[in-house]
Amino acid sequence: MGALDLVADWPVSTVAAAVVAPEGIRAQIGPVTQQFALASVTKPLVARAAQVALEEGAVDLTTPAGPSGSTVEHLLAHASGLSLLSGAVMAKPGTRRIYSNYGFAVLARAVEAGATIEFGAYLREAVLEPLGMSSTTLPGGADTAGYGASSTVADLAAFVGDLLRPHLVSAETHQRATHVVFPGWTGCCRVTGCSGPTTGAWVLRSREASSHIGRAPRTPRPPTATSVRPARLSGWIRPSTSDSWC
C-alpha cells in the first residue's frame, strides 16, 4: 500500500497529498489547490529565505540574533536556547536543541533587518515568486515565521522540487542546510518532551535516509507535513485540517 492509499481513510474533514519528483507531481489525492494552514511547515520556507539572505550577504551564520551568544545559525538549528512560544531563555545558546516557534520569528527579524525589507515581502521575492508559489502567504510576517503560512499541495510540490534539485541556493549551501548541525544534543519539544541525542539541520530534521519537515504523526489526526528522500529524488506532502501540531 502506498502513501496516498494510507491518507484516504484519515479521520479529517479534508486532506490532500502528493508524491513529488524533481520534474513535478507524480501522484496526488484530494484538493491540491486548496489552501491549508502549514503550521510548522512554515519553518522550512522561512529557512530557505534565510539561506538566500546568507548568499546575498544580508546576514551571516555568525550574525548575532536572539539571546546573548546566539547567532543566525543557532536560530536555524533550534539551538538558541529560546522557548517554544516566547523570549524566555531555557538554555545557554549552543548547548541544547529546543524547538522554538519564537526563535524563527527572531530569525525572520534578523533577515528583515539585514535585507532592509519586510520579511513577508522578502520571503515572497526570495522563495515564493521564483518557485511560482502564488497561493502561499505569510500574512503575519516575521511574527508568525514559525507557524503562520498557508499554502497548497501544488505550491509545496514546487518547494519540494527545489529541495530535491536546488535552484534558489547553491549546491554548497543546500548540502550544508540538509546535513546534521550540532549533532548529538538533547532535544526538547512541547508535545514529545525532552529526548536523547537528536539530529537537526537548517531546513530538514534528518533521520536516516529521509528528512522530515513538520510534526511527526503521533495521533489519529494527521498534521500538515512534508517528507523528502533525497537519495530517491522523491518527496510527499500531506496537508490536512488537523489542529494538533508542535
C-alpha positions as CSV (number, residue, x, y, z in Angstrom):
1,M,0.0,0.0,0.0
2,G,1.4,3.4,-1.0
3,A,1.4,6.7,1.0
4,L,-1.6,8.1,-0.9
5,D,-3.6,5.0,-0.1
6,L,-2.9,5.5,3.6
7,V,-4.2,9.0,3.7
8,A,-7.5,8.2,2.0
9,D,-9.0,6.9,5.3
10,W,-7.6,9.5,7.7
11,P,-10.3,10.9,10.0
12,V,-10.2,14.5,9.0
13,S,-12.7,16.6,7.0
14,T,-10.2,17.4,4.2
15,V,-6.8,16.0,3.2
16,A,-4.7,16.4,0.2
17,A,-1.4,14.7,-0.6
18,A,1.1,14.3,-3.4
19,V,4.2,12.4,-4.3
20,V,6.8,14.7,-5.9
21,A,9.8,14.1,-8.1
22,P,12.2,16.8,-9.4
23,E,10.0,17.1,-12.6
24,G,6.8,17.7,-10.6
25,I,3.9,15.8,-9.1
26,R,3.9,12.1,-9.8
27,A,0.6,11.2,-8.0
28,Q,-1.9,13.1,-5.9
29,I,-5.1,12.8,-3.9
30,G,-7.5,15.4,-2.7
31,P,-7.8,19.2,-3.4
32,V,-4.3,20.0,-4.3
33,T,-5.1,23.7,-5.0
34,Q,-6.9,24.3,-1.7
35,Q,-5.1,26.4,0.9
36,F,-4.2,24.7,4.2
37,A,-2.6,26.2,7.3
38,L,1.0,25.0,7.2
39,A,1.8,25.2,10.9
40,S,5.4,24.2,11.4
41,V,5.9,23.5,7.7
42,T,6.2,27.3,7.6
43,K,9.7,26.9,9.0
44,P,11.5,25.4,6.0
45,L,10.1,28.1,3.8
46,V,11.5,30.7,6.2
47,A,14.8,28.8,6.5
48,R,15.1,28.8,2.7
49,A,14.6,32.5,2.7
50,A,17.3,32.9,5.3
51,Q,19.6,30.8,3.2
52,V,19.0,33.1,0.2
53,A,19.8,36.0,2.6
54,L,23.1,34.3,3.6
55,E,24.1,34.0,0.0
56,E,23.2,37.6,-0.7
57,G,25.2,38.8,2.3
58,A,22.2,40.3,4.1
59,V,23.1,38.1,7.1
60,D,25.8,35.7,8.1
61,L,25.7,32.5,10.1
62,T,27.6,34.3,12.8
63,T,25.3,37.3,12.9
64,P,24.1,37.8,16.5
65,A,20.4,37.3,16.8
66,G,18.3,36.3,19.9
67,P,19.7,35.9,23.4
68,S,23.3,36.9,24.2
69,G,25.6,34.5,22.5
70,S,23.0,33.3,19.9
71,T,23.5,33.6,16.2
72,V,21.6,33.1,13.0
73,E,22.9,29.6,12.8
74,H,21.7,28.8,16.3
75,L,18.2,30.0,15.4
76,L,18.1,28.0,12.2
77,A,19.0,24.8,14.1
78,H,16.7,25.5,17.1
79,A,19.9,25.9,19.2
80,S,19.4,29.5,20.5
81,G,18.0,28.3,23.9
82,L,14.7,30.2,23.3
83,S,11.5,28.5,24.4
84,L,8.7,27.4,22.1
85,L,6.5,30.5,22.3
86,S,8.3,33.4,24.0
87,G,11.7,35.0,24.5
88,A,12.3,33.1,27.7
89,V,15.7,31.5,27.6
90,M,15.7,27.9,28.6
91,A,19.4,27.0,28.0
92,K,22.6,28.7,27.1
93,P,22.8,29.2,23.3
94,G,24.8,26.5,21.6
95,T,24.3,23.8,24.2
96,R,20.9,22.2,23.6
97,R,18.3,21.9,20.8
98,I,15.0,23.4,21.9
99,Y,12.2,23.5,19.4
100,S,11.1,27.1,19.1
101,N,8.5,28.9,17.1
102,Y,9.6,32.2,18.7
103,G,13.2,31.5,17.5
104,F,12.0,31.6,13.9
105,A,10.3,34.9,14.5
106,V,13.7,36.2,15.8
107,L,15.4,34.7,12.7
108,A,12.9,36.4,10.4
109,R,13.5,39.7,12.2
110,A,17.3,39.3,11.6
111,V,16.8,38.7,7.9
112,E,14.4,41.7,7.8
113,A,17.0,43.9,9.4
114,G,19.8,42.7,7.2
115,A,17.9,42.9,4.0
116,T,16.1,46.2,4.9
117,I,12.8,44.8,3.6
118,E,9.7,43.5,5.5
119,F,10.1,39.7,5.9
120,G,6.9,38.7,4.2
121,A,8.0,40.7,1.2
122,Y,11.4,39.1,1.3
123,L,10.0,35.6,1.6
124,R,7.8,36.3,-1.4
125,E,10.7,37.7,-3.5
126,A,13.4,35.2,-2.4
127,V,11.3,32.0,-2.4
128,L,7.7,32.1,-3.4
129,E,7.8,34.1,-6.7
130,P,10.9,32.3,-8.1
131,L,9.2,28.9,-7.5
132,G,5.7,30.1,-8.7
133,M,4.1,29.6,-5.3
134,S,1.4,32.1,-5.9
135,S,-1.1,30.6,-3.4
136,T,1.3,30.7,-0.5
137,T,1.1,33.5,2.1
138,L,2.5,34.6,5.4
139,P,0.1,37.3,6.5
140,G,1.6,37.7,9.9
141,G,5.0,38.5,8.6
142,A,8.1,37.9,10.8
143,D,5.9,37.5,14.0
144,T,4.4,34.3,12.6
145,A,7.5,32.9,10.8
146,G,7.4,29.7,12.9
147,Y,3.9,28.7,12.1
148,G,1.8,31.2,10.2
149,A,2.0,30.4,6.5
150,S,-0.8,29.0,4.3
151,S,-0.2,27.1,1.1
152,T,-1.4,24.4,-1.2
153,V,-0.1,20.9,-2.2
154,A,0.6,22.3,-5.6
155,D,2.7,25.1,-4.3
156,L,4.5,22.8,-1.8
157,A,5.3,20.4,-4.7
158,A,7.3,23.2,-6.2
159,F,9.1,23.8,-3.0
160,V,9.9,20.1,-2.6
161,G,11.2,20.1,-6.1
162,D,13.7,22.8,-5.1
163,L,14.7,20.6,-2.1
164,L,15.3,17.7,-4.4
165,R,17.2,19.8,-7.0
166,P,18.0,23.2,-5.6
167,H,17.8,26.3,-7.7
168,L,17.2,29.0,-5.1
169,V,20.6,28.5,-3.4
170,S,23.9,27.0,-4.4
171,A,24.6,23.2,-4.1
172,E,27.1,24.0,-1.3
173,T,24.5,26.0,0.8
174,H,21.9,23.3,0.2
175,Q,24.2,20.5,1.2
176,R,25.1,22.3,4.4
177,A,21.5,23.1,5.1
178,T,20.3,19.5,4.8
179,H,23.1,17.9,6.9
180,V,23.2,17.5,10.7
181,V,24.2,20.6,12.6
182,F,25.4,20.3,16.2
183,P,25.0,16.5,16.3
184,G,24.2,14.6,19.5
185,W,22.5,17.2,21.5
186,T,19.5,16.5,23.8
187,G,16.3,17.9,22.1
188,C,13.0,19.2,23.6
189,C,9.6,19.8,22.0
190,R,6.3,20.8,23.7
191,V,4.5,17.7,22.5
192,T,7.2,15.0,22.8
193,G,9.1,16.4,25.8
194,C,12.8,16.0,26.1
195,S,14.7,13.2,24.5
196,G,18.2,11.9,24.0
197,P,20.6,13.0,21.2
198,T,18.8,14.5,18.2
199,T,19.6,15.5,14.7
200,G,19.0,18.9,13.3
201,A,19.6,20.9,10.1
202,W,18.8,24.3,8.7
203,V,15.9,23.0,6.6
204,L,15.1,19.4,7.5
205,R,15.3,17.3,10.6
206,S,17.4,14.4,9.3
207,R,16.7,10.8,10.1
208,E,18.5,8.0,8.3
209,A,17.8,8.2,4.6
210,S,14.9,10.6,4.7
211,S,14.3,14.0,6.0
212,H,11.0,15.2,7.7
213,I,9.6,18.6,7.9
214,G,6.8,19.3,10.3
215,R,5.4,17.4,13.2
216,A,5.8,13.6,13.2
217,P,2.5,11.7,13.3
218,R,1.6,10.6,16.8
219,T,-2.2,10.9,16.9
220,P,-5.0,9.7,14.6
221,R,-5.4,13.3,13.5
222,P,-2.7,13.7,10.8
223,P,-0.9,17.1,10.8
224,T,0.5,19.0,7.9
225,A,3.9,17.6,7.0
226,T,6.4,17.2,4.2
227,S,8.9,14.4,3.8
228,V,11.8,14.3,1.4
229,R,14.0,11.4,0.4
230,P,17.0,12.9,-1.5
231,A,18.5,9.5,-2.2
232,R,15.4,8.6,-4.2
233,L,14.8,12.1,-5.6
234,S,11.2,12.0,-4.4
235,G,9.0,13.5,-1.7
236,W,5.5,13.7,-0.4
237,I,3.2,16.3,1.1
238,R,0.2,15.9,3.3
239,P,-1.7,19.0,4.4
240,S,-4.8,18.3,6.5
241,T,-7.3,20.2,8.6
242,S,-5.8,18.8,11.9
243,D,-5.4,21.3,14.7
244,S,-2.6,19.5,16.6
245,W,1.0,20.4,15.9
246,C,4.3,21.1,17.5
